[in-house]
């Protein structure tokens, strides 16, 4: 049984992104993304830019950039791109920031996935689903300092549990310098999410991982 990071992306919501300026030359001149595009779409309402390392989509309300390689280095590069974007476009009314990481727990061979169980008022909710095969996922909210973490756990088939970490930051009253700082906390949030996965699924002395109780 092993854990792996399967996705890392940053979303920044604003009252007025300007997708019409987002093009390969602009990205390169401003040292955001210097790689040549493998795919590019440019319209007044949205822009799409893809390169070997990044996938970027911008419309008037939302910028999303995805790392195509799931490493600590690529996560740091992702934060650098968004940090430079925010520092360059200081006049944009930024509203919210999402730092997103998806971890998968996968099994092989005869190893079974950890159990995710649920109790409602100390009773077994499966009793309400007579004749059905029931599996559980869950949502955990955890608040700390400037963000609210929403962790969604979902079973995919018999061999995979998917964990979607969303670190949500409200930006309406946050200065540009502090927004840039929050963006650059992405590597720290990556390490935090890895620590949470390790804490949820202790694996010592080759023993099967324990279940998650929600």
KOLKOL-997983 format. One record per residue: residue in three letters; x, y, z of N, C-alpha, C in turn. Coordinates in steps of 0.1 Angstrom, whole numbers, plus 5000, padded with zeros to 4 digits. Layout:
N
ALAXYZXYZXYZ;...
END
This chain:
214
UNK500849885000500050005000500950125000;UNK500650224991501450344990500650464988;UNK501150584992500550714989501250784978;UNK500550854970501250934960500451064957;UNK501151174954500551294951500151284936;UNK498851304933498351284919497951414912;UNK497851524920497551654914497951764924;UNK498351874918498652004925498252124917;UNK497352204922496952324915496652444924;UNK496652564918496352684926495152754918;UNK494152794925493052874920492953004927;UNK492953114919492753244926491553314919;UNK490553344928489253404923489453554925;UNK488953634915489053774915487753834909;UNK487553964911486454034905486754074891;UNK487954064887488254114873489654064868;UNK489853934866490953894858490853944844;UNK491953964837491954004823492553894814;UNK491753804809492353694801492953734788;UNK492553854783492953904770494453934770;UNK495153954782496553984782497353854783;UNK496753744786497453614789497853544776;UNK499153564772499653504760501053454762;UNK501553374753502953324755503953434757;UNK503853534748504853644749504753724762;UNK503553754766503353824779503853744791;UNK503553614791504053524802505553514802;UNK506153514790507653504789508253634793;UNK507753744788508353874791508353914806;UNK507253864813507153894827507653784836;UNK508353684830509053574837508053494845;UNK506853474840505953384847506153244842;UNK505953224829506253094823507053124810;UNK508253074810509153094798509152984789;UNK508552874792508452754783507552794771;UNK507852734760507052744748505752674750;UNK504652724744503352654746503252534737;UNK502652424743502252314734500852324729;UNK500052414736498652444732498352574738;UNK497652654729497352794734496052844727;UNK495052894735493852954731493753084737;UNK493353194729493353324734492153394729;UNK491253434738489953504735489853624745;UNK488953714742488653824752488053764765;UNK487453654765486753594777487453494784;UNK488353414778489253324785490453294777;UNK491453244784492753204777493153074783;UNK493752984775494252854779495752844774;UNK496652814783498052794779498552664785;UNK499152584777499752464782501152454777;UNK502052404786503452384783503852244789;UNK505152214788505552084794505352074809;UNK505352194816505252184831503952234836;UNK503252314829502052384834500852384825;UNK499652384831498452404824497652524831;UNK497452634823496852754828495552784821;UNK494552814829493252864824492852984831;UNK492453094824492053214830490753264823;UNK489753304832488653374827488453504836;UNK487353574835487253704842487253684857;UNK486753564862486553544876487653454882;UNK488353374874489053264879490353234872;UNK491453224879492653174873492953034880;UNK493252934871493752804876494952764869;UNK495952724877497252674871497552544878;UNK497852444869498052304874499552264870;UNK500152194880501552144877501352004871;UNK502051984860501951854853502951754859;UNK503851794867504751704875504451724889;UNK504251614897503851624911505151604919;UNK505951714920507151714929507151834937;UNK507951834948508051954956508552074948;UNK509452044939510052154930508952214921;UNK508152124915507152184906506052254914;UNK505752214926504852294935505452434938;UNK506752434941507352564943507352654931;UNK507552594919507452664907506052724904;UNK505052644907503652684906503352804915;UNK503852804927503652924936504453044931;UNK505553024925506353134919505553204908;UNK505053124899504253184888503053264893;UNK502253204902501153284907501553404916;UNK502653384923503053504931503553614922;UNK504253584911504653694902503353754895;UNK502453674892501153724886500453824895;UNK500353784908499653874918500554004920;UNK501853984921502654104923502654194911;UNK502454144899502454224887501154294885;UNK500054224888498754284886498054324900;UNK498654414906498254454920496854524920;UNK496454574909495154644909493954554908;UNK494154424906493054324904492454304918;UNK491154314920490454284933490454134935;UNK491454084942491453934945490453904956;UNK489753794955488753754964489053634972;UNK489653524966489853404973490953324967;UNK491653244975492853164970492553024974;UNK492752924965492652784969493952714965;UNK494652654975495852574973495352434974;UNK495452354963494852224962495852114959;UNK495652004967496551894965495651764966;UNK495951674957495151544957496151434960;UNK495951354970496751244974495851114972;UNK496551014967495850884965496550774974;UNK495750694980496250574987495850454978;UNK496850384974496550274964497150144970;UNK496450034967496849904972497249814960;UNK497949714963498349614952498249474958;UNK498149384949498049244954496749224962;UNK496949144973495749114981495549214993;UNK496349324993496149415004494849495003;UNK494149505014492849575013492949715017;UNK492049805011492049945015491649955030;UNK492150055036491650085050490150115050;UNK489450085060488050105061487750255065;UNK486750315058486250445062484850415067;UNK484550445080483250415086482550545091;UNK481350535094480550645099479550605109;UNK479350685119478250665129477350795129;UNK476050775130475150885131474350855144;UNK474450955154473750935166474150795172;UNK475350755171475850625176475250505170;UNK474650515158473950405151474650385138;UNK474450265133475050225120474150275108;UNK474550365100473750415089473450325078;UNK474250215077473950115067472650045068;UNK472050045081470749985083469650055075;UNK469950185071468950255063468950215048;UNK469950135044470150105030470049955028;UNK468949895032468749755031468849715016;UNK469549605013469649564999470749634991;UNK471449724997472449804989473849764994;UNK474849774986476249774990476649914993;UNK477049935005477350075010478850085012;UNK479450195007480750235010480750385015;UNK481750425023481750555029482950635024;UNK482650765023483750865022483550965033;UNK484051085032483851185042484451315039;UNK484051415046484551555045484951605059;UNK486151645060486751705073487051845071;UNK486551935080486952075079487952105091;UNK489052175088490052205098490452355096;UNK490352435106490652575105491952605112;UNK492852685106494052725112494552855106;UNK494852955115495353085110494553145099;UNK495153155087494453225076493653145067;UNK493553015069492852925059491852835066;UNK490952775058490152665062490452555053;UNK490852445059491152325051489852235050;UNK489552205037488452105035489151985029;UNK489051875036489651745031488451655028;UNK488351615015487351525011488051385008;UNK487451285014488051145012486951065004;UNK487351004993486450934985487050804980;UNK486350694980486750564975486550564960;UNK487650514953487450494938487850344936;UNK486850264934487050124931487450054944;UNK488049934942488549854953489949874957;UNK490649964950492149974952492650114955;UNK491750214956492150344957491250434966;UNK491850514975491150614983491850744978;UNK490950844974491450974970491151074980;UNK492151164983492051264993492351404987;UNK491251484987491351614980491451714991;UNK492651784992492951885001492752024995;UNK491852105000491652244996491852335007;UNK492952415006493352515016492752645011;UNK491652695017490952805012491252935020;UNK491653035013491953165019491053275014;UNK490453355023489653465019490653585017;UNK490553665006491553765003490953905003;UNK489653925006489054055004489754165011;UNK490254145023490954245031492454225033;UNK493054145024494454105026495254185016;UNK496454235021497254315012497954235001;UNK498454294991499054224980500254144985;UNK501054204993502254134999501854015006;UNK500854025014500353905022499753795013;UNK499053845002498553744993499653664986;UNK500753734982501953674977502453574987;UNK502553614999503053525010502153395011;UNK500853415010499953295011500253204999;UNK500353264988500653174976501953094978;UNK502953164983504253094985504252994997;UNK503152985004502952885015502552755009;UNK502452744996502052614989502952494993;UNK504252514993505152404996504952365010;UNK504652455020504352425033503152345035;UNK502052385027500752315027500952175021;UNK501852155011502152025005502751935016;UNK503651995024504251915035503251875046;UNK502351975049501351955059500351845054;UNK499951845041499051745037499751605037;UNK501051595034501751465034501751415049;UNK501951505058501951465072500651415077;UNK499551485072498151435075497951295070;UNK498351275057498151135051498951035060;UNK500151065064500950975072500350945085;UNK499651055091499051035104497750955103;UNK497050975092495750895090496050755087;UNK497150725081497450585077498750535082;UNK498950515095500250475100500550335095;UNK501750315090502150185085503550145091;UNK503450065101504650035108504949885108;UNK506149845107506549705107505849615097;UNK505449685086504849605075503349575078;UNK502749625088501349585091500449665082;UNK499249605081498249675072497849805078;UNK497649905070497250035075495950035082;UNK495750115092494550115100493450195092;UNK492250185096491150255089491050395094;UNK490350475086490050615090488550615095;UNK488450675107487150685113486650825113;UNK485550845106484950985104483650995111;
END
